[in-house]
């Protein structure tokens, strides 16, 4: 996904086709990086579930720490939704 045709000259039809392929590769590269980030955020969100459950099960848990973890989890959920929207095709387009 790193290489582009980047055709400088040639017949107009061939140049247009090469430019179209380059734009398609740009979109694929962007989608790939967004998808990778979505996987990372999803894993962190899942790990927070475990950490929150473990902390909440401790009778002497730190309430402030528990609230911070829950807040972080909500922020990650929002980030996951934003990333997912970037991957979903625009229906109106």
C-alpha positions in Angstrom: 0.0 0.0 0.0 3.0 2.3 0.1 3.8 2.5 -3.6 1.9 4.7 -6.1 1.9 4.8 -9.8 2.3 8.6 -9.9 2.3 8.7 -13.7 3.7 12.0 -14.9 2.9 11.8 -18.6 1.3 9.6 -21.2 -2.2 9.5 -22.7 -4.9 11.3 -20.7 -6.9 8.2 -20.3 -3.9 6.2 -18.9 -3.0 9.2 -16.6 -6.6 9.3 -15.3 -6.6 5.6 -14.6 -3.3 5.8 -12.8 -4.5 8.7 -10.7 -7.7 6.7 -9.9 -5.6 3.8 -8.7 -3.4 6.0 -6.6 -6.4 7.6 -4.9 -7.8 4.1 -4.3 -4.5 3.0 -2.7 -4.6 6.1 -0.5 -8.1 5.3 0.8 -7.0 1.6 1.4 -4.0 2.8 3.4 -6.0 5.1 5.5 -8.7 2.5 6.2 -6.0 0.0 7.1 -4.4 2.4 9.7 -7.9 3.3 11.1 -8.8 -0.4 11.4 -5.5 -1.1 13.2 -6.2 1.7 15.6 -9.7 0.4 16.2 -8.3 -3.0 17.1 -5.9 -1.4 19.6 -8.6 0.7 21.2 -11.0 -2.3 21.4 -8.4 -4.4 23.1 -7.6 -1.6 25.6 -11.4 -1.2 26.3 -11.7 -5.0 26.9 -8.7 -4.9 29.2 -10.3 -2.1 31.2 -13.4 -4.3 31.8 -11.1 -6.9 33.5 -9.3 -4.2 35.5 -12.6 -2.6 36.6 -14.1 -5.9 37.7 -10.9 -6.9 39.6 -10.8 -3.5 41.4 -14.5 -3.5 42.2 -14.2 -7.0 43.7 -11.7 -5.7 46.2 -13.5 -4.6 49.3 -10.8 -2.0 50.0 -10.7 -0.6 46.5 -9.8 3.0 45.6 -13.0 4.6 44.6 -11.2 7.4 42.8 -9.2 4.9 40.8 -12.3 3.0 39.9 -14.0 6.2 38.6 -11.0 7.0 36.5 -11.0 3.6 34.9 -14.7 3.9 34.1 -14.2 7.3 32.7 -11.3 6.0 30.5 -13.5 3.2 29.3 -16.2 5.6 28.3 -13.7 7.7 26.4 -12.4 4.6 24.6 -16.0 3.7 23.7 -16.5 7.1 22.1 -13.2 6.7 20.3 -14.2 3.3 19.0 -17.5 4.8 17.7 -15.6 7.6 15.8 -13.1 5.1 14.3 -16.0 2.8 13.2 -17.7 5.7 11.5 -14.5 6.4 9.6 -14.6 2.8 8.3 -18.3 2.6 7.5 -19.0 3.8 3.9 -21.1 7.0 3.7 -24.5 5.9 2.6 -25.4 9.2 1.0 -22.2 9.3 -1.1 
